[in-house]
Every structure is written in structure tokens, then in C-alpha cells.
Amino acid sequence: MAIGKLPGSDESSEEAIFAEINITPLTDIFLVLLIIFMVASSVSVAKAHEQKRTGLTVNLPKGTRQEIPDRAQSMIVEISPTGDIVADGVPVKKDNVRGLFLARFKNAPDTQVILRADRNVPHGTVVEVMEAAKDVGLRNLAIATRSGP
């Protein structure tokens, strides 16, 4: 806040003093906050896009990456290190996985199953899920990996 005297006024009168608010620092703070929120939201959106409709975070194993085409009928199945299974963002019990695959096969026999298993999941669990998909007739199976160091 700045206090000063009006030009051409008598110093003894009350009208001689005026107050002015300098809003430049306030504007600077708002712009910095805007930038912070924009960066935070873009990171959040990128992470959500990476997880693709799921709430499960898995540490994918490294591998040679080969892009698979997106299909209208894709089903993403994720397995956490604790053995939790999430199919298209919905938690599923291990005993109900086969029934879920069967229902999907009846609706769309050409469904592509993308398995995103954490690198610490036992191999047997991954094989069981893949066998359940193959048993009901789903033949388009893919295992998600990450590339890089």
C-alpha cells in the first residue's frame, strides 16, 4: 500500500493523503500458482493416461517393446504384487476371472486381453490368468512391458 500526497493540495487537509494498493505482487503470486496447478494437473493426467482406466499401479518388467494395435474390444487385466486382480478398472476375485473372460467372449469373441502384471507377481499367477482366458476361447493375448533403463 502506498501513501502519498495529492498534487496541488494543501498538506494540512485530510484530502491531501491518498492510499493506493499495488497489485503487482499479488498478480505475480497468482500467476505462479496458476503455473504450479497447470504442471501438477498435466502430470496427473499423464499418469492417469498411463494407467488407462485402472486404479492399480504395477511395476512392469522390462522387455523388448512391440506396439500392438488398439482394438475396440480390448480388455486390460492387471495383477498387483499382492495378487489383487483388476479387469478394466474393476476389482475381480481370482475365482471369478474365468467367468469374466467367458462373459467377454460371449459379447465379443475377438477381444484382445492385455495382461499388465507387476514384475514381482509369481509366474504361476500370470499363467493361471492367461490359461483362464485361453480356456474360454480368447486367443488374442498380450503381456505389457516397459522399455528403457
N, C-alpha and C positions, 0 to 999 in steps of 0.2 A: 504494500500500500504506500502510495506516495502522497506526501502532504506538501502543499506549496501555496503561493500567494497568487491571486488573480492579477493579471497585468492591469494597471491603471486604477487599482482600488486603494482605498485608504487602509493602512496597516492596522488601524485601531478597530475597524468594523469586523463583525463576525463573517461577513461575506468575503473577506479577504482570504480566508483559508478554504481550500478545497481538498477533497480526498479523491484519489484516482487508484483503481485496482489494476495492477499489472498482471494480465492473464497469460503472458508468455510462458512462465514456468509451469503453470497449470496445463497449458496446451502441450508442452513438452512431455509432461508426465503421462497424459492421456495417449499421446502418440506412442510412447514407449510401451505402455500397457497393451495397446492395440497390436503392436508388433509381437509382443510376447504371446498373446492369445492366438494370433494367426499362426505362429510357428507351432505352438502346442496343439492346435486343432489339426494342422496338416500332419503332424506326427501321429496323432490319434487316428486319423482317417487312414493313413498308410498302414498302420498296424492292423486295423480292422479289415482292410482290404486283403492283407496278407493272410489273415486267419480265415477269410471267406465264410462268413455266416456262422462261425462257430465261436464258442467261448472257451475252448480248450487250447492251451499253449503247449506245443510239443517241440522238442529239440530234435529236428530231423537229422538223420545220418547224412554224411557226405556221400556224394556219388556223381557219376557222370550224368549230367543233366540232358535229358531229351524232352523237348517240348511236346506235349500231347495236345491235340486239338480239343477245344471246349465243345462239349455237346450240350444240346438242350436237356438231355437226360443224364446228368452227372450226379453222382452221389458221393459225398465226401465223408469218409469214416475215419475218425481219429481215435487213437489209443494213447492214453497217458501212461507215464511210468508206474502209476498206482493201479493200472488195469481198468480205469474208467473208459467207457466207450461212448463216443458222441457221434451220431449219424445226422448229417445236415443240421447241426446245431441243437439236436435233441438228445439228451442223455438216454442211453439204452443199456439194459442189463445184458450181460454176456449170454444168458439163456434165451433172450428174445431177438438176438441178432439174426438168426436164421429166418424167423418169422418176418422180420423187417425186410430182408432180402427177397423172400418169397412174395410179399405184397408188392414190392417194387417191380419184380419180374413180371407179375401178372399185369401191371399197368403199362410197363414199358420194357419189353424183353431185351432191348439193345442198350440198357442203362450201363453207363461206364462207372465203375467203382474205383475211386481214388483213395488209397489207404495211406493215411498220414500217421505213422507210428513213431513214437519217441524212440530215440536211439537206445534207451535203457529198457525198453519193453522186451521181455523174453521172446525168443524166436518162435516158440511154440504157440504163443498167443496170437502172433501175426498169422501164422499158418492156419490156426483154427478159424480165424475170421475169413481168410481167403478161401478155405475149404467150404465154409458155410455159403459163401457167395457162389462158388462153382457148383455146389450140390443142388442149388435151386435153378441153375441154368444161366447165371450171369457169367459171361465169358470175357468181357472187357474189363480187365483188372489192371491197375497201375499202382505203383508204390512211389510216393512222393519222397524226394530227396532234396538236399540243398547243395548248392555249388559254392565254391570259394574256399578260402583257407580255413 
